Amino acid sequence: MTNIVSGNTLASVAALIGDVSRANILSALLGGKALTAGELAACAGVSPQTASNHLARLVDGALVVVEKQGRHRYFRLASAEVAETLEHLSLLSATGPVRHRPTGPKDEALRLARTCYDHMAGAIAVGITDSLVQSGFLVFDGKAGLVTDKGAVFLQDFGVSLNEARHSRRALCRTCLDWSERRHHIGGWLGRPCWSAAARDTGCGRYRTAVR
């Protein structure tokens, strides 16, 4: 059953994201790391007090959550759904005339591999996805993804156990449109362990903390 939100609710969420400082804060958190208010103030180019006010609104709006550890407070995106929304907004904001700018980050390293919330994005991620599909390990139908029987065996050998997915409310496998490549990489629950395994085996873990 589809949940239909009111125009007022949609507008309020859009207003939260629409502020430049809050958009910079959310973009910084899209890298998947939990950050302090001070770190986010630096990312947004505002004072710590201003950042705290923005963060309070984002927490109230259920876009960001805060975790306390000792004397420190760490902020992160509230869910994978929030990250997915921000990723799609990044795609929309990047559209325009060719003379405007090329798609994706200018930094070649970020175009090669970066994090998209809790999974891998960039050329390597798209290449891995293509290989899994061509090998018959994954099948995509629109945004939904299916792991085939031989795909489950391959992933198990690769160090990814699908049994753990039973405890998650996230979709097992789905497509995520890559901002720089403009093609799909793996999202959903499967995106995170595939990223960890690929980082281990390909040596691209040095890009783990990179953000756009």
Number of C-alpha atoms within 10 A of each C-alpha: 3 4 5 7 8 8 8 9 10 11 12 12 14 11 11 17 21 12 12 11 20 22 16 18 29 24 23 22 23 24 22 21 19 19 19 16 24 17 17 27 23 14 17 21 14 14 13 16 12 15 23 17 12 20 23 15 15 21 16 11 15 14 20 20 18 18 13 9 8 6 5 10 14 17 21 23 26 17 14 18 13 16 22 18 11 18 20 15 13 14 17 11 9 16 12 11 8 8 6 9 12 13 16 19 16 12 9 10 15 19 20 18 23 25 24 28 26 21 24 30 29 26 21 19 26 23 15 17 21 16 13 18 18 11 12 13 19 21 18 14 9 8 13 15 20 16 20 14 12 13 18 17 16 15 20 13 10 14 14 19 15 16 8 9 15 11 7 9 9 16 14 18 21 23 19 23 20 23 24 20 18 15 17 20 26 29 29 21 22 22 24 19 19 22 23 18 16 19 17 11 11 9 10 18 19 11 16 20 11 17 19 17
